[in-house]
């Protein structure tokens, strides 16, 4: 059986006898493809020490050299992205096209970092006071821990570590133990690109590894994506230990549909955004907020399109693959049970699934509920599965109020042909990422990704200018070259003149 080991200081580090391991299972087949090492605290400290030892030299490496290595990494990743997509599908289960899409979106951040010199420019004021010049610089914070989720084993780490490395930090990546091979593949690619040993390390594990990263004094920043309860724990623990933290949490993303919307395009978008990657996306649309006048027609169109989806193994030309584990599949099925019991109208029942796969244990078919109310668990909870619910409202105002009352604020969308309504929605909605006739408004790399309210702990979003700000800290230098005319003793507070 293949063992997925840690990558520390430029090499694979095997675990010794008596170490802990976890099974890595392809959810489309139910077959274990290997086992992953689960790090002890000592192993975690070894990875952190490697990053700390590599930091001074990497910090002092010229921007030209850093950019050259990042550009080489970009070329290698682009040339071999199909290989990486196959690894993702084999461990996560998502369809190959979706896996390739996540790699391509991650590539955008790498490409942004090929121009990191521009984003790191400081400011300069000559003769700010008599004979005194002042300038500012952005410098790396140090060792950066990245804790990433199972649903995007390539894209989410690529939101963070290219920016961290480009700005002069060193990295310890703790990927999900459910689909860990992507991280090692990326580590080997960095080495091939010429990245010095110790700048990028991979630490596999569970809570013990995470807690080591959150509490070790040599870790300077922590980046996280996952559920809201864990994001809150990450933020509180790491910040209590003096670390800079960006912890992106869960979501309950709403799509508001107004009466003038093109319902065919809207229905296509709801299906794509609700059921892609089996709903295991933090930017998935999970609630369609339909104005009463068009609700019946819209639900019928969504149901018609959903019935035609092909569910199965991600390598067999399927539209939707399995959920990540059998346990998670059963949890999502439990929400469908709860929705029925609470009185919601079950339009499409996904609990009976006959997928095109060697095992059906982790599969659910797309599920659609109508006439859902805000007190039902299928509305209040982040289900993280292929369950789309429709809430009916009388008008725009009630729809907006519903969205703003929700404790999550990750992504949202409005579907309309009314520019005035769209502009008003952009201004009034209390959500971090907004789409206008775009169901999954993930920003391009030169902007930044992040939500509001319980979808973000910390005040800095991922990648873009905010990412550069997170992985650097400002320093202002005030200087004067010695001049005898400025001599003498003066204990007063310095003033500018």
VODRENLUM-977121 format. One record per residue (C-alpha): residue in one letter; residue number from 0; y, z, x; chain. Coordinates in Angstrom, 1 decimal. Example, Ala and Ser with C-alpha at 12.3 -4.5 7.8 and 13.67 -1.06 7.14 Angstrom:
2
> A/0/-4.5/7.8/12.3/A
> S/1/-1.1/7.1/13.7/A
***
This chain:
497
> X/0/0.0/0.0/0.0/A
> X/1/3.5/-0.9/1.3/A
> X/2/5.7/2.0/2.2/A
> X/3/9.4/1.7/1.9/A
> X/4/10.9/3.8/4.6/A
> X/5/14.4/4.9/5.6/A
> X/6/16.7/2.8/7.8/A
> X/7/18.5/5.0/10.3/A
> X/8/20.4/4.0/13.3/A
> X/9/19.3/0.4/13.2/A
> X/10/15.6/0.9/12.8/A
> X/11/12.9/1.8/10.2/A
> X/12/12.1/5.5/10.3/A
> X/13/8.7/6.4/9.0/A
> X/14/7.9/9.7/7.4/A
> X/15/5.5/12.1/9.0/A
> X/16/2.3/13.6/7.4/A
> X/17/3.0/15.8/4.5/A
> X/18/6.2/14.0/3.4/A
> X/19/6.9/13.3/-0.2/A
> X/20/6.6/9.7/-1.7/A
> X/21/7.3/8.1/-5.0/A
> X/22/5.6/5.1/-6.6/A
> X/23/7.4/1.8/-7.0/A
> X/24/6.2/0.0/-10.1/A
> X/25/6.9/-3.5/-11.4/A
> X/26/7.6/-2.7/-15.1/A
> X/27/6.6/-6.2/-16.1/A
> X/28/3.1/-5.8/-14.9/A
> X/29/2.6/-2.0/-14.7/A
> X/30/1.3/-2.4/-11.2/A
> X/31/2.5/-0.3/-8.3/A
> X/32/3.9/-2.5/-5.5/A
> X/33/4.3/0.3/-3.0/A
> X/34/5.6/3.8/-2.4/A
> X/35/9.0/5.0/-1.3/A
> X/36/9.7/7.9/1.0/A
> X/37/11.6/10.8/-0.5/A
> X/38/13.8/12.3/2.1/A
> X/39/13.9/15.9/3.0/A
> X/40/17.3/17.6/3.8/A
> X/41/16.5/17.3/7.5/A
> X/42/15.9/13.6/7.2/A
> X/43/19.2/13.3/5.2/A
> X/44/21.0/15.1/8.0/A
> X/45/19.5/12.7/10.5/A
> X/46/20.9/9.7/8.6/A
> X/47/24.3/11.4/8.3/A
> X/48/24.4/12.2/12.0/A
> X/49/23.6/8.6/12.9/A
> X/50/26.6/7.5/10.8/A
> X/51/28.8/10.2/12.3/A
> X/52/27.8/9.2/15.9/A
> X/53/28.5/5.5/15.2/A
> X/54/31.9/6.2/13.5/A
> X/55/34.3/6.5/16.5/A
> X/56/33.2/3.2/18.1/A
> X/57/33.2/1.3/14.8/A
> X/58/36.6/2.8/13.8/A
> X/59/38.0/1.5/17.1/A
> X/60/36.4/-2.0/16.7/A
> X/61/39.1/-4.6/16.3/A
> X/62/39.7/-6.1/12.8/A
> X/63/38.9/-9.5/14.3/A
> X/64/35.5/-8.4/15.4/A
> X/65/34.8/-6.5/12.1/A
> X/66/35.8/-9.5/10.1/A
> X/67/33.6/-11.8/12.2/A
> X/68/30.5/-9.6/11.5/A
> X/69/31.3/-9.5/7.8/A
> X/70/31.7/-13.2/7.6/A
> X/71/28.3/-13.7/9.3/A
> X/72/26.8/-11.2/6.8/A
> X/73/28.4/-13.3/3.9/A
> X/74/26.9/-16.5/5.2/A
> X/75/23.4/-15.0/5.6/A
> X/76/23.5/-13.4/2.2/A
> X/77/24.7/-16.6/0.5/A
> X/78/21.9/-18.6/2.2/A
> X/79/19.2/-16.2/1.2/A
> X/80/20.3/-14.9/-2.1/A
> X/81/17.3/-16.4/-4.0/A
> X/82/15.1/-14.3/-1.7/A
> X/83/16.9/-11.1/-2.6/A
> X/84/16.9/-12.0/-6.3/A
> X/85/13.1/-12.3/-6.2/A
> X/86/12.9/-8.8/-4.7/A
> X/87/15.1/-7.4/-7.4/A
> X/88/13.0/-8.9/-10.2/A
> X/89/9.8/-7.7/-8.6/A
> X/90/10.9/-4.1/-8.7/A
> X/91/13.5/-3.9/-11.5/A
> X/92/12.0/-6.4/-13.9/A
> X/93/15.2/-8.3/-14.9/A
> X/94/14.9/-12.1/-15.2/A
> X/95/15.5/-14.1/-12.0/A
> X/96/18.7/-15.7/-13.3/A
> X/97/20.2/-12.2/-14.0/A
> X/98/19.1/-11.0/-10.5/A
> X/99/20.7/-14.0/-8.9/A
> X/100/23.9/-13.4/-10.9/A
> X/101/24.2/-9.8/-9.7/A
> X/102/23.9/-11.0/-6.1/A
> X/103/26.5/-13.6/-6.6/A
> X/104/29.0/-11.0/-8.1/A
> X/105/28.3/-8.7/-5.1/A
> X/106/29.1/-11.6/-2.8/A
> X/107/32.6/-11.8/-4.2/A
> X/108/33.3/-8.4/-2.7/A
> X/109/31.9/-9.4/0.7/A
> X/110/34.2/-12.5/0.5/A
> X/111/37.2/-10.2/-0.3/A
> X/112/36.4/-8.2/2.8/A
> X/113/36.5/-11.3/5.0/A
> X/114/40.3/-11.0/4.5/A
> X/115/40.4/-7.2/5.1/A
> X/116/43.2/-7.5/7.7/A
> X/117/45.6/-8.5/5.0/A
> X/118/44.6/-5.6/2.7/A
> X/119/45.0/-3.1/5.6/A
> X/120/48.6/-4.0/6.5/A
> X/121/51.0/-1.1/6.8/A
> X/122/54.7/-1.1/6.6/A
> X/123/57.5/-0.8/9.2/A
> X/124/61.1/0.3/9.1/A
> X/125/63.2/-0.3/12.2/A
> X/126/66.1/2.1/12.9/A
> X/127/65.3/4.2/9.8/A
> X/128/67.5/6.8/11.4/A
> X/129/69.6/6.3/14.5/A
> X/130/67.2/5.2/17.2/A
> X/131/64.1/6.1/15.1/A
> X/132/61.5/3.7/13.8/A
> X/133/58.9/4.5/11.2/A
> X/134/55.7/2.8/10.3/A
> X/135/52.6/3.4/8.2/A
> X/136/48.9/2.6/8.7/A
> X/137/45.7/2.9/6.8/A
> X/138/42.8/4.5/8.7/A
> X/139/39.1/5.0/7.7/A
> X/140/38.0/8.3/6.3/A
> X/141/34.7/8.6/8.2/A
> X/142/31.1/8.8/6.9/A
> X/143/30.8/7.3/3.4/A
> X/144/27.9/8.2/1.2/A
> X/145/27.0/5.7/-1.6/A
> X/146/24.6/6.7/-4.3/A
> X/147/23.6/3.7/-6.5/A
> X/148/21.7/3.2/-9.7/A
> X/149/18.5/1.3/-10.6/A
> X/150/20.1/-1.3/-12.9/A
> X/151/22.0/-3.2/-10.2/A
> X/152/20.2/-2.5/-6.8/A
> X/153/22.3/-5.2/-5.1/A
> X/154/25.6/-5.6/-6.9/A
> X/155/26.6/-1.9/-7.2/A
> X/156/26.0/-1.1/-3.5/A
> X/157/27.9/-4.3/-2.7/A
> X/158/30.9/-3.0/-4.7/A
> X/159/31.2/-0.2/-2.1/A
> X/160/29.7/-0.7/1.3/A
> X/161/31.4/-4.0/2.3/A
> X/162/34.8/-2.3/1.7/A
> X/163/33.8/0.8/3.5/A
> X/164/32.5/-1.0/6.5/A
> X/165/35.4/-3.5/6.7/A
> X/166/37.9/-0.7/6.7/A
> X/167/36.1/1.0/9.6/A
> X/168/33.9/3.6/8.0/A
> X/169/30.2/4.1/8.5/A
> X/170/27.7/4.3/5.6/A
> X/171/24.7/6.2/4.3/A
> X/172/23.3/4.4/1.2/A
> X/173/21.0/6.3/-1.1/A
> X/174/19.6/3.7/-3.5/A
> X/175/17.5/4.4/-6.6/A
> X/176/14.0/5.3/-5.8/A
> X/177/12.9/3.0/-8.7/A
> X/178/13.8/-0.2/-6.9/A
> X/179/14.5/0.7/-3.3/A
> X/180/13.5/-2.5/-1.3/A
> X/181/16.8/-4.3/-1.8/A
> X/182/18.7/-1.7/0.3/A
> X/183/16.3/-2.1/3.3/A
> X/184/16.6/-5.9/3.0/A
> X/185/20.4/-5.6/3.1/A
> X/186/20.2/-3.3/6.1/A
> X/187/18.1/-5.8/8.0/A
> X/188/20.6/-8.5/7.1/A
> X/189/23.5/-6.4/8.5/A
> X/190/21.6/-6.0/11.8/A
> X/191/21.0/-9.8/11.9/A
> X/192/24.7/-10.3/11.3/A
> X/193/25.5/-8.1/14.4/A
> X/194/26.6/-4.8/12.8/A
> X/195/26.2/-2.0/15.4/A
> X/196/23.4/0.5/14.9/A
> X/197/24.3/3.5/12.8/A
> X/198/27.1/1.8/10.9/A
> X/199/24.8/1.2/7.9/A
> X/200/22.0/3.5/7.1/A
> X/201/19.6/3.7/4.1/A
> X/202/18.3/7.1/3.0/A
> X/203/15.7/7.0/0.2/A
> X/204/15.0/10.0/-2.0/A
> X/205/15.7/12.0/-5.0/A
> X/206/17.9/15.1/-5.8/A
> X/207/17.2/16.7/-2.4/A
> X/208/18.6/13.6/-0.6/A
> X/209/21.6/13.5/-3.0/A
> X/210/22.5/17.1/-2.6/A
> X/211/22.3/16.8/1.2/A
> X/212/24.9/14.0/1.0/A
> X/213/27.1/15.9/-1.4/A
> X/214/27.2/19.1/0.7/A
> X/215/27.0/18.0/4.4/A
> X/216/30.3/18.7/6.1/A
> X/217/30.1/15.4/8.1/A
> X/218/30.2/13.3/4.9/A
> X/219/33.8/12.4/4.1/A
> X/220/33.6/10.4/0.9/A
> X/221/31.1/9.8/-1.9/A
> X/222/30.8/6.8/-4.2/A
> X/223/28.5/6.9/-7.2/A
> X/224/27.5/4.9/-10.3/A
> X/225/25.3/6.4/-13.0/A
> X/226/25.2/8.4/-16.2/A
> X/227/28.1/10.6/-17.2/A
> X/228/26.3/14.0/-16.8/A
> X/229/25.2/13.0/-13.2/A
> X/230/28.6/11.5/-12.4/A
> X/231/30.2/14.8/-13.4/A
> X/232/27.8/16.8/-11.2/A
> X/233/28.4/14.5/-8.3/A
> X/234/32.1/14.8/-8.7/A
> X/235/32.2/18.6/-9.0/A
> X/236/29.7/19.2/-6.2/A
> X/237/31.1/16.8/-3.7/A
> X/238/34.8/17.6/-4.4/A
> X/239/34.0/21.3/-4.1/A
> X/240/32.8/20.6/-0.6/A
> X/241/36.0/18.8/0.4/A
> X/242/35.0/15.2/-0.1/A
> X/243/36.8/12.3/-1.6/A
> X/244/34.9/11.2/-4.7/A
> X/245/34.7/8.2/-7.0/A
> X/246/32.0/8.8/-9.6/A
> X/247/31.6/6.1/-12.2/A
> X/248/29.8/7.4/-15.3/A
> X/249/28.3/6.1/-18.5/A
> X/250/29.6/3.9/-21.3/A
> X/251/29.5/3.1/-25.0/A
> X/252/31.3/-0.3/-25.0/A
> X/253/32.7/-1.6/-28.2/A
> X/254/33.5/-5.2/-29.3/A
> X/255/36.1/-5.4/-32.0/A
> X/256/35.8/-8.5/-34.2/A
> X/257/38.8/-9.6/-36.3/A
> X/258/38.5/-11.9/-39.3/A
> X/259/40.0/-14.9/-37.5/A
> X/260/37.5/-14.9/-34.7/A
> X/261/35.2/-17.8/-34.1/A
> X/262/32.0/-16.2/-35.4/A
> X/263/29.6/-18.6/-33.6/A
> X/264/31.1/-17.8/-30.2/A
> X/265/31.3/-14.1/-31.1/A
> X/266/27.7/-13.9/-32.1/A
> X/267/26.6/-15.7/-28.9/A
> X/268/28.7/-13.2/-26.9/A
> X/269/27.3/-10.2/-28.8/A
> X/270/23.7/-11.3/-28.1/A
> X/271/24.5/-12.1/-24.4/A
> X/272/26.3/-8.8/-23.8/A
> X/273/24.0/-6.6/-25.9/A
> X/274/20.6/-7.7/-24.7/A
> X/275/21.1/-9.1/-21.2/A
> X/276/19.1/-7.1/-18.6/A
> X/277/17.5/-5.4/-21.6/A
> X/278/20.8/-3.6/-22.3/A
> X/279/20.5/-1.7/-19.0/A
> X/280/24.1/-2.4/-18.0/A
> X/281/27.0/0.0/-17.9/A
> X/282/29.1/-2.9/-19.2/A
> X/283/26.7/-3.9/-22.0/A
> X/284/28.2/-4.2/-25.5/A
> X/285/26.4/-1.6/-27.5/A
> X/286/28.7/-1.4/-30.6/A
> X/287/30.0/-4.3/-32.6/A
> X/288/33.0/-3.1/-34.6/A
> X/289/33.2/-5.7/-37.4/A
> X/290/36.1/-6.0/-39.9/A
> X/291/34.5/-5.9/-43.4/A
> X/292/35.6/-9.3/-44.4/A
> X/293/33.3/-11.1/-41.8/A
> X/294/30.7/-8.4/-41.2/A
> X/295/27.9/-9.9/-43.4/A
> X/296/28.3/-13.4/-41.8/A
> X/297/28.5/-12.0/-38.3/A
> X/298/25.4/-9.8/-38.6/A
> X/299/23.5/-12.7/-40.0/A
> X/300/24.5/-14.9/-37.0/A
> X/301/23.7/-12.2/-34.5/A
> X/302/20.2/-11.7/-36.1/A
> X/303/19.5/-15.4/-36.1/A
> X/304/20.2/-15.8/-32.4/A
> X/305/18.4/-12.7/-31.5/A
> X/306/15.2/-13.8/-33.2/A
> X/307/15.0/-16.7/-30.8/A
> X/308/15.1/-14.7/-27.6/A
> X/309/12.0/-14.9/-25.4/A
> X/310/10.9/-11.5/-24.0/A
> X/311/8.6/-11.2/-21.0/A
> X/312/8.1/-11.1/-17.3/A
> X/313/11.3/-12.0/-15.4/A
> X/314/9.5/-14.7/-13.4/A
> X/315/8.3/-16.6/-16.5/A
> X/316/11.4/-18.2/-17.8/A
> X/317/12.1/-15.3/-20.1/A
> X/318/15.5/-14.4/-21.6/A
> X/319/15.0/-10.6/-21.4/A
> X/320/12.6/-8.5/-19.3/A
> X/321/11.2/-5.0/-19.6/A
> X/322/13.0/-1.6/-19.3/A
> X/323/12.8/0.1/-16.0/A
> X/324/9.9/2.5/-16.9/A
> X/325/7.5/3.2/-19.7/A
> X/326/9.2/6.6/-20.1/A
> X/327/12.6/5.0/-20.6/A
> X/328/11.1/2.5/-23.0/A
> X/329/9.7/5.4/-25.1/A
> X/330/13.1/7.2/-25.0/A
> X/331/14.9/4.1/-26.3/A
> X/332/12.2/3.6/-29.0/A
> X/333/12.9/7.2/-30.0/A
> X/334/16.5/6.3/-30.7/A
> X/335/15.3/3.5/-33.0/A
> X/336/13.3/6.1/-34.9/A
> X/337/16.4/8.3/-35.1/A
> X/338/18.5/5.4/-36.4/A
> X/339/16.1/4.7/-39.2/A
> X/340/15.8/8.4/-40.1/A
> X/341/19.6/8.7/-40.2/A
> X/342/20.0/5.9/-42.7/A
> X/343/21.2/3.0/-40.7/A
> X/344/20.1/-0.5/-41.8/A
> X/345/17.4/-1.7/-39.4/A
> X/346/18.0/-5.5/-39.3/A
> X/347/15.7/-6.2/-36.4/A
> X/348/13.0/-3.8/-35.2/A
> X/349/12.1/-4.1/-31.5/A
> X/350/9.5/-1.4/-31.4/A
> X/351/6.7/-4.0/-31.9/A
> X/352/6.8/-6.3/-28.9/A
> X/353/4.4/-9.0/-27.7/A
> X/354/6.0/-10.0/-24.5/A
> X/355/4.9/-12.8/-22.2/A
> X/356/3.8/-10.4/-19.5/A
> X/357/0.7/-8.8/-18.0/A
> X/358/1.6/-5.4/-19.5/A
> X/359/3.6/-4.6/-22.7/A
> X/360/4.0/-0.9/-21.9/A
> X/361/7.6/-1.1/-20.7/A
> X/362/8.9/-3.7/-23.2/A
> X/363/11.0/-3.5/-26.3/A
> X/364/12.2/-6.4/-28.3/A
> X/365/16.0/-6.6/-29.1/A
> X/366/16.9/-4.3/-31.9/A
> X/367/19.8/-4.6/-34.3/A
> X/368/21.3/-2.0/-36.6/A
> X/369/23.9/-2.5/-39.3/A
> X/370/26.0/-0.1/-41.3/A
> X/371/26.0/2.5/-38.6/A
> X/372/28.3/5.5/-38.8/A
> X/373/29.9/7.5/-36.0/A
> X/374/27.9/10.6/-36.6/A
> X/375/24.5/8.9/-35.8/A
> X/376/22.9/9.4/-32.4/A
> X/377/22.5/5.6/-32.0/A
> X/378/26.3/5.5/-32.0/A
> X/379/27.2/8.6/-30.1/A
> X/380/24.7/8.4/-27.2/A
> X/381/24.5/5.9/-24.4/A
> X/382/21.0/4.5/-25.2/A
> X/383/20.9/2.1/-22.2/A
> X/384/18.5/-0.3/-23.8/A
> X/385/18.4/-3.4/-26.0/A
> X/386/19.8/-1.7/-29.1/A
> X/387/22.9/-3.2/-30.7/A
> X/388/24.7/-1.4/-33.5/A
> X/389/27.2/-2.7/-36.0/A
> X/390/29.9/-0.4/-37.4/A
> X/391/32.0/-1.8/-40.2/A
> X/392/35.8/-1.0/-40.5/A
> X/393/38.4/-2.1/-43.0/A
> X/394/40.9/-3.5/-40.5/A
> X/395/42.2/-3.6/-36.9/A
> X/396/43.8/-0.2/-37.1/A
> X/397/40.6/1.6/-38.0/A
> X/398/38.7/-0.3/-35.4/A
> X/399/41.1/0.6/-32.7/A
> X/400/41.1/4.3/-33.7/A
> X/401/37.3/4.3/-33.6/A
> X/402/37.3/2.9/-30.0/A
> X/403/40.0/5.3/-28.8/A
> X/404/38.2/8.3/-30.4/A
> X/405/35.1/7.6/-28.4/A
> X/406/34.7/9.9/-25.3/A
> X/407/33.7/6.9/-23.1/A
> X/408/36.3/4.4/-21.9/A
> X/409/34.5/2.0/-19.6/A
> X/410/34.7/-1.5/-21.1/A
> X/411/35.7/-3.1/-24.4/A
> X/412/36.5/-6.4/-25.9/A
> X/413/38.4/-8.0/-28.8/A
> X/414/37.4/-11.3/-30.4/A
> X/415/40.2/-13.0/-32.2/A
> X/416/42.4/-16.1/-32.2/A
> X/417/45.5/-14.1/-32.9/A
> X/418/47.5/-13.7/-29.7/A
> X/419/49.7/-11.0/-31.1/A
> X/420/46.7/-8.8/-32.1/A
> X/421/45.1/-9.4/-28.7/A
> X/422/48.3/-8.4/-26.9/A
> X/423/48.6/-5.3/-29.0/A
> X/424/44.9/-4.4/-28.3/A
> X/425/45.4/-4.8/-24.6/A
> X/426/48.3/-2.3/-24.7/A
> X/427/46.9/0.3/-27.2/A
> X/428/43.2/0.6/-26.3/A
> X/429/42.3/3.5/-24.1/A
> X/430/39.7/1.8/-22.0/A
> X/431/39.7/0.9/-18.3/A
> X/432/38.5/-2.7/-18.6/A
> X/433/39.4/-5.0/-21.5/A
> X/434/38.2/-8.4/-22.5/A
> X/435/39.9/-10.8/-24.8/A
> X/436/37.1/-13.1/-26.1/A
> X/437/35.2/-12.0/-23.0/A
> X/438/32.3/-9.6/-23.8/A
> X/439/31.6/-8.2/-20.4/A
> X/440/35.0/-8.0/-18.7/A
> X/441/33.9/-7.1/-15.1/A
> X/442/36.9/-7.8/-13.0/A
> X/443/36.9/-10.3/-10.1/A
> X/444/36.8/-8.7/-6.7/A
> X/445/40.5/-8.7/-5.9/A
> X/446/41.1/-6.5/-8.9/A
> X/447/39.1/-3.2/-9.3/A
> X/448/36.2/-2.0/-11.5/A
> X/449/36.4/1.3/-13.3/A
> X/450/36.7/3.1/-16.6/A
> X/451/38.7/5.9/-18.2/A
> X/452/37.8/9.2/-19.9/A
> X/453/34.2/10.2/-19.4/A
> X/454/33.4/7.0/-17.7/A
> X/455/35.1/8.0/-14.5/A
> X/456/35.3/11.2/-12.5/A
> X/457/37.9/10.9/-9.8/A
> X/458/41.0/8.7/-9.9/A
> X/459/40.0/5.6/-7.9/A
> X/460/38.1/2.6/-9.1/A
> X/461/35.7/0.4/-7.1/A
> X/462/36.5/-2.5/-4.8/A
> X/463/39.7/-4.4/-4.7/A
> X/464/42.9/-2.7/-3.6/A
> X/465/41.8/0.6/-5.1/A
> X/466/38.6/0.4/-3.1/A
> X/467/40.5/-0.2/0.1/A
> X/468/42.7/2.8/-0.8/A
> X/469/39.6/5.0/-1.4/A
> X/470/38.0/4.2/1.9/A
> X/471/41.2/4.7/3.9/A
> X/472/43.9/7.4/4.2/A
> X/473/47.5/6.9/5.0/A
> X/474/49.3/8.0/8.2/A
> X/475/53.0/7.6/8.8/A
> X/476/54.4/7.6/12.4/A
> X/477/58.0/8.4/13.1/A
> X/478/59.0/7.6/16.7/A
> X/479/62.0/7.6/19.0/A
> X/480/62.1/6.6/22.6/A
> X/481/63.8/9.2/24.8/A
> X/482/67.6/8.9/25.0/A
> X/483/69.7/11.6/26.7/A
> X/484/72.2/11.5/23.9/A
> X/485/69.6/13.1/21.5/A
> X/486/69.0/16.1/23.7/A
> X/487/69.9/19.7/23.0/A
> X/488/68.6/22.6/20.8/A
> X/489/68.9/22.4/17.0/A
> X/490/66.7/24.6/14.8/A
> X/491/68.0/23.0/11.5/A
> X/492/65.7/20.9/9.4/A
> X/493/65.9/17.3/10.7/A
> X/494/68.1/14.9/8.6/A
> X/495/68.4/11.2/8.7/A
> X/496/71.6/9.7/10.0/A
***
